[in-house]
Amino acid sequence: MNTVMKLINFLRASSSLQHRLLREFLEDVEANANDLLWHNNVRWLSKGNALGRFWSIRKEIAAFLKQLKSQRATRFSLFLQEEHKMDVVAFLVDITSHLNELNLKLQGKNSSVADLMTAVRSFHRKLDIFKEDLEGECEHFPKLQEQIRGERDVSPYVDFINKLIGNFSQRFDSFCLGQQLLLLIQNPFLIREIKGFSKEASETYKWAHAGSLQLELIDLQANAELREHFEATDPATFWLQLVSE
């Protein structure tokens, strides 16, 4: 990824004239986009978008580099011709696309802790699917599939997914909210196993009294006014107003 980011910086920032010529060239050849995207080194989402844009016009970028007469342009041109390195770029485009989807869910406005944990747990499970997919048809990695055409080894990318799975486990397995507690936040009126909910809550929060929780949840679910209010607003607003009362 670092080489691609350096290439983008070279074409966009090393010379205003070169950047203008690049944009004119992309327009002349009717590329899928008329410019490369700038990126922010701090934000993964920004890098992912920049990487995706680069991939969509990589052939045009290669043609433009051949017109330049500098040593740096020649080095970048040779980089784009190395199939194994471009395999890596293709994989990074696909995996950052998946990570960006998770990022957007985590940044959603008015998202509750339940929404965030659901998104993380869902993505953690998707990683297992991605791992199996890499060893099969690469349906979730269309850029990589297009690049390697089943002709080259994908084991390094499987190893990457394994490391990502380990990283997610290390970071998020300590999240202790179970399914019933998450459901309480998302929609308390959908909880059917009252005893199951109270048991989970009292095991998670030692100070909570299971019997009191059961009765309070039943009262909440039986309150038609609160149910109507919940349906008319979002969970975060509902709980903030309910607690403040």
FENKAKA-V294678 format. One line per field, one symbol per residue. burial: 1 if it has 9 or more other ideal C-beta (glycine too) atoms within 8 Angstrom, else 0. Layout:
burial = ???
//
This chain:
burial = 00111111111100000110111011100010100110100001111111111110110111111000000011011011000011111111111111110111110000110111111110110110111011000101111110110000010011011101100110010000100111111101001001001111110100010100110011011000011011000011111010000
//
